[in-house]
Each structure stands twice: as C-alpha cells, then as structure tokens.
Amino acid sequence: MSNVESLVSDWLPLPDVAELLNVSITKVHGLLDERAVVAVRVGERNIRSIPALFIQEGHVVDSLKGTIAVLGDAGYTDEELITWLFTPDESLRGRPVDALREGRKTEIRRRAQSLAW
C-alpha cells in the first residue's frame, strides 16, 4: 500500500463518482481533464479513483480546483498533492482537505502557494 493509500481511507472509482455527482462518466473524465479533481490508481486492481472527501453534498468541493492548480504550479504530482491535502497539520488543527470542506480556502491556498518558494 502506498503512502497516499494509507492517508486516504475512502476512495471512489470513477463510475461511483459519476453516480454521486449524477453525471455521465464522460463528465467525470472532463472534470479530471480540467483538473477540478485528480485521481490516482489504488488498490490491488490499480483502479483510477478519487478521495471520497473530494465530493461534498453531491458536488465537487468548491475550492478544490483552485487548490489543485496552485499545488500543480508548485510542481506537485497528483499523488503528492493528495498526500499534502490529507496529511494532518497541527497548525491547522486537522488536514488541509478538511479545511477546504469547511470553506477555509484562503488559508489553504496561502500555504499551498508558499510551497512553490
């Protein structure tokens, strides 16, 4: 099991993402192409999946796309950025992904921007 697999407890294969969002699998691939979400291959079957916490109340977490862009600009791979989002940070009193789900995107993006320096 990779580090990212151990950090993220619940993964959603892409067809499950389509079902939760009530969209076609083609739309999910579009979300991946536009970097609104990212997926990595996990599990024994090596299936492309996204962390379940990227979905909130039937939608992709609002501030995720911009945060993915900032981390990507800092040179993070998809696996590295998921690892960063799910690694507990004492100064946040939780994980960056939890802060994004709570609407604290400014703080998270500021931290993500500082990674590029």
ABEGO torsion letter per residue (X at the ends): XBAAAAABABBBBAAAAAAAAGBBAAAAAAAAAAGABBBBBBEAAGBBBBBAAABBGGBBBAAAAAAAAAAAAAGBBAAAAAAAAABBBAAAGEBAAAAAAAGBAAAAAAAAAAAAX
